Amino acid sequence: MRSWKYADMLRGLRGKPETSADLILAADAMVYVAELAPVLAEARRVLAAGGLFAFTTETHDGDGVIVGEGRRYAHSSAHVRACVESAGLKLAHLENLSARNEENVPVPGLVVVATKA
């Protein structure tokens, strides 16, 4: 499911030199990523010290990752926290906030900001 977008993200990050970015923004893009760890690890490599990786994702009340009704991945907040930490980033902000409406109803989501020490 939509693996080409995931591959494009990784390819794009892998094409950047180490410590070359102060900010990486993935707004409404991580909904196409089942496994956050590889993207977060590449983001950490590309970020300069003090750099920020900000992203949104859909969420759910359970554990881990599911495919939601809209056929996009939804990540639990605990799963996002664990992935950020395992990538060696520090969670600076995590908020339950919808990034998108579907049929005039907010889709449950997270706004995440992680930083590289």
C-alpha positions as CSV (number, residue, x, y, z in Angstrom):
1,M,0.0,0.0,0.0
2,R,1.5,3.3,-1.2
3,S,5.0,2.0,-0.6
4,W,6.4,4.2,-3.4
5,K,5.8,7.3,-1.2
6,Y,7.7,5.6,1.6
7,A,10.5,4.7,-0.8
8,D,10.5,8.3,-2.1
9,M,10.9,9.7,1.4
10,L,13.8,7.4,2.2
11,R,15.5,8.1,-1.2
12,G,15.1,11.8,-0.7
13,L,16.6,11.7,2.8
14,R,19.4,9.4,1.8
15,G,20.4,11.8,-1.0
16,K,21.1,14.6,1.6
17,P,24.5,15.0,3.3
18,E,24.8,14.4,7.0
19,T,23.9,17.3,9.3
20,S,22.7,19.4,6.3
21,A,19.3,20.4,7.5
22,D,17.9,22.5,10.4
23,L,14.3,21.5,9.7
24,I,12.6,18.6,8.1
25,L,8.8,18.9,7.6
26,A,6.5,16.0,6.7
27,A,3.0,17.4,6.9
28,D,0.3,14.8,6.1
29,A,3.0,12.5,4.6
30,M,3.7,10.0,7.4
31,V,0.2,8.6,6.9
32,Y,1.8,6.6,4.0
33,V,4.5,5.1,6.3
34,A,3.9,2.0,8.3
35,E,7.4,1.8,9.8
36,L,8.5,5.1,11.1
37,A,11.9,3.9,12.4
38,P,13.8,4.0,9.0
39,V,12.5,7.5,8.2
40,L,13.3,8.8,11.7
41,A,16.8,7.3,11.6
42,E,17.5,9.0,8.2
43,A,16.0,12.3,9.5
44,R,18.4,12.1,12.5
45,R,21.4,11.6,10.2
46,V,20.4,14.6,8.0
47,L,19.6,16.9,10.8
48,A,22.2,19.3,12.2
49,A,22.6,19.5,16.0
50,G,19.5,21.2,17.4
51,G,17.6,20.5,14.1
52,L,13.9,19.7,14.1
53,F,11.8,17.0,12.5
54,A,8.2,18.0,12.5
55,F,5.5,15.7,11.1
56,T,1.8,14.8,11.4
57,T,0.2,11.4,11.4
58,E,-3.1,9.9,11.9
59,T,-3.6,8.2,15.2
60,H,-5.8,5.7,17.1
61,D,-6.5,4.7,20.7
62,G,-4.9,1.2,20.5
63,D,-1.3,0.1,20.3
64,G,1.2,0.2,17.4
65,V,0.2,0.9,13.8
66,I,-3.1,0.1,12.0
67,V,-4.5,0.8,8.6
68,G,-7.4,3.2,9.1
69,E,-10.7,3.6,7.4
70,G,-9.1,5.9,4.8
71,R,-6.5,3.3,4.0
72,R,-3.8,5.3,5.6
73,Y,-1.6,4.3,8.4
74,A,-2.5,5.4,11.9
75,H,0.1,5.4,14.7
76,S,-0.6,5.3,18.4
77,S,1.0,8.0,20.4
78,A,3.0,5.4,22.4
79,H,4.3,3.9,19.2
80,V,5.4,7.4,17.9
81,R,7.1,8.1,21.2
82,A,9.0,4.8,21.1
83,C,10.0,5.2,17.5
84,V,11.3,8.8,18.1
85,E,13.3,7.6,21.1
86,S,14.7,4.5,19.3
87,A,15.9,6.8,16.4
88,G,18.0,8.8,18.9
89,L,15.8,11.9,18.7
90,K,14.2,13.7,21.6
91,L,10.5,14.3,21.6
92,A,9.9,18.0,21.9
93,H,6.2,18.1,21.2
94,L,3.4,15.6,20.7
95,E,-0.2,16.8,20.5
96,N,-3.5,15.2,19.6
97,L,-4.6,17.5,16.7
98,S,-6.2,16.7,13.4
99,A,-4.3,17.7,10.3
100,R,-7.2,17.0,8.0
101,N,-11.0,16.7,7.7
102,E,-12.9,13.9,5.9
103,E,-16.5,14.6,5.1
104,N,-16.4,17.6,7.4
105,V,-15.2,15.5,10.3
106,P,-11.7,15.9,11.8
107,V,-9.5,12.8,11.4
108,P,-7.8,11.9,14.7
109,G,-4.1,12.9,14.4
110,L,-0.9,13.8,16.0
111,V,1.4,16.7,15.5
112,V,5.0,15.7,16.4
113,V,8.2,17.7,16.8
114,A,11.4,15.8,17.5
115,T,14.8,17.3,17.9
116,K,18.4,16.2,17.4
117,A,20.6,16.9,20.4
